[in-house]
């Protein structure tokens, strides 16, 4: 069994921390945009004006793009976790003799 490279493991861990933070921020944004979209959907039903419908369509496009990006970031986190876990399975700690 090959020894895991500590630098590679540290690099993956840094990338994982950053990816999780980015994912968390985007999740909050998507939640806020989903709430705004729900509000706008109601306004669209009540108002029935072309401008409100156009605003709803524009926001809807942004929400779809954000959800797509959130899925990409979630996939990245999953990939990094698998990569880290594989390196950890290969980990051979140094003994007192080096």
C-alpha positions as CSV (number, residue, x, y, z in Angstrom):
1,X,0.0,0.0,0.0
2,X,1.4,3.4,-1.0
3,X,1.8,6.2,1.5
4,X,-0.6,9.1,1.2
5,X,1.0,12.4,0.4
6,X,0.5,14.7,3.3
7,X,0.7,17.8,1.1
8,X,-1.9,16.5,-1.2
9,X,-4.1,15.6,1.7
10,X,-3.8,19.1,3.2
11,X,-4.5,20.7,-0.2
12,X,-7.7,18.6,-0.6
13,X,-8.8,19.5,2.9
14,X,-8.3,23.2,2.2
15,X,-10.3,22.9,-1.0
16,X,-13.0,21.0,0.8
17,X,-13.3,23.6,3.5
18,X,-13.5,26.4,0.8
19,X,-16.0,24.4,-1.3
20,X,-18.3,23.7,1.8
21,X,-18.2,27.4,2.7
22,X,-19.1,28.4,-0.9
23,X,-21.9,25.8,-0.9
24,X,-23.3,27.1,2.4
25,X,-23.3,30.7,1.2
26,X,-25.0,29.7,-2.1
27,X,-27.6,27.6,-0.2
28,X,-28.5,30.7,1.8
29,X,-28.8,32.8,-1.4
30,X,-30.9,30.2,-3.2
31,X,-33.2,30.0,-0.2
32,X,-33.7,33.8,-0.2
33,X,-34.2,33.9,-4.0
34,X,-36.8,31.0,-3.7
35,X,-38.7,33.1,-1.1
36,X,-38.5,36.1,-3.4
37,X,-39.7,34.0,-6.3
38,X,-42.7,32.7,-4.3
39,X,-43.6,36.3,-3.4
40,X,-43.3,37.4,-7.0
41,X,-45.4,34.5,-8.2
42,X,-48.2,35.7,-6.0
43,X,-47.8,39.3,-7.3
44,X,-47.9,37.9,-10.9
45,X,-51.2,36.3,-10.2
46,X,-52.7,39.4,-8.5
47,X,-51.2,42.0,-10.9
48,X,-51.3,40.3,-14.2
49,X,-49.2,43.1,-15.8
50,X,-46.5,42.3,-18.4
51,X,-43.8,44.0,-16.3
52,X,-44.5,41.9,-13.2
53,X,-44.5,38.8,-15.4
54,X,-41.2,39.8,-17.0
55,X,-39.7,40.4,-13.6
56,X,-40.9,37.0,-12.4
57,X,-39.4,35.3,-15.5
58,X,-36.0,37.1,-15.0
59,X,-35.8,36.1,-11.3
60,X,-36.9,32.6,-12.2
61,X,-33.9,32.3,-14.7
62,X,-31.6,33.4,-11.9
63,X,-33.0,30.9,-9.5
64,X,-32.6,28.1,-12.0
65,X,-29.0,29.1,-12.7
66,X,-28.3,29.3,-8.9
67,X,-29.7,25.9,-8.3
68,X,-27.6,24.5,-11.1
69,X,-24.5,26.1,-9.6
70,X,-25.5,24.8,-6.2
71,X,-25.7,21.2,-7.6
72,X,-22.2,21.7,-9.2
73,X,-20.8,22.8,-5.9
74,X,-22.5,19.9,-4.0
75,X,-20.9,17.5,-6.5
76,X,-17.5,19.1,-6.0
77,X,-17.8,18.7,-2.2
78,X,-18.8,15.0,-2.7
79,X,-15.9,14.5,-5.0
80,X,-13.4,16.1,-2.6
81,X,-14.7,14.0,0.3
82,X,-14.3,10.8,-1.7
83,X,-10.8,11.9,-2.7
84,X,-9.8,12.8,0.9
85,X,-11.3,9.6,2.2
86,X,-9.3,7.5,-0.3
87,X,-6.1,9.2,0.7
88,X,-6.9,8.6,4.4
89,X,-7.5,4.9,3.7
90,X,-4.0,4.9,2.2
91,X,-2.5,6.8,5.1
92,X,0.4,5.2,6.9
93,X,1.5,7.2,9.9
94,X,5.2,7.5,10.6
95,X,6.4,5.5,13.5
96,X,9.1,6.7,15.9
97,X,11.8,5.5,13.5
98,X,10.6,7.8,10.6
